Amino acid sequence: MLIKIIDPTAAREHEVTPQALYLDRRRLMASTARSMIAAGVSGVSGLMSSMAFAAKAYEKVPKGSPFDTNEALTPFKDVTSYNNFYEFGTDKGDPKINSGSLKPRPWKITVDGEVEKPTSFDIDDFIKTQKLEERIYRLRCVEAWSMVIPWIGFPLADVIKAARPTRKAKFVAFTTLLDPVQMPGQKSKILDWPYTEGLRLDEASHPLAFLAVGLYGDMLPNQSGAPLRLVVPWKYGFKSIKSIVKITFTSTQPKTTWNIMAPDEYGFYSNVNPNVDHPRWSQGKERRIGELFKRKTLMFNGYDQVASLYTGLDLKKNF
């Protein structure tokens, strides 16, 4: 399945030098094996079979999804070296430099709150249950700069269905790992740690909301949110929380990191809306990495399929 997304957060974004796009099939698969072994993943051969489709996925990408995009992919080097992940530093290059201390295996995710089946699962056990070969997502990410990234993941709705939310559940909250040893940026007081985010239950259940476990045919690099991150392509990038350890169903709207930090700048919804400017800059245009000129930002990042989620909601007041 092909689609589009976002990956920025607080500060105004800067231009970067374009990179050539070239990923060799053999290098892809060798890289996948090395990253799994380095992470200490058990059952490497089983995971390799789950990921093996990825090397050829860019030769014959499935067609027919309502979310398909034929836009050119952002170079792998840019995708993995220009990131917002404050747990490893505030500069765009810091996450790649500083995230080697993160140990993405073993990794447990807890699901709790207003659900009939609270649980805890191992990320690799869950990956093995997914038909990842049917779930290739090509997504566009937006704020003042944007990317097109080929993600590998599965619908968040799968986790929601398995948890069986009660009638009281109206929202889904997410929490990032809290460990200053693995995430040295958490030693600073720049944010209120751990990082938290949230969605309305109907937003989280939409097929465009998904959990990513890989990109470019490989497991997620640490700087990209390993081993599990949220991707919500019609919202600004800071909603796509990384390195998730907890998913909680709540009856009330959860507090979210950037909304707590700067409520006048970062609302709970944070939908891509070019008609609502950030207090410090216009959001009417974006710069695609690798392009010289800015382009017009599209409502909901071009994903009109989610518009019905907000019928009757003032999207300027509820930004």
Order of alpha helices (4+ residues) and beta strands (2+ residues): alpha-alpha-alpha-alpha-alpha-beta-beta-alpha-beta-beta-alpha-beta-beta-alpha-beta-beta-beta-beta-alpha-beta-beta
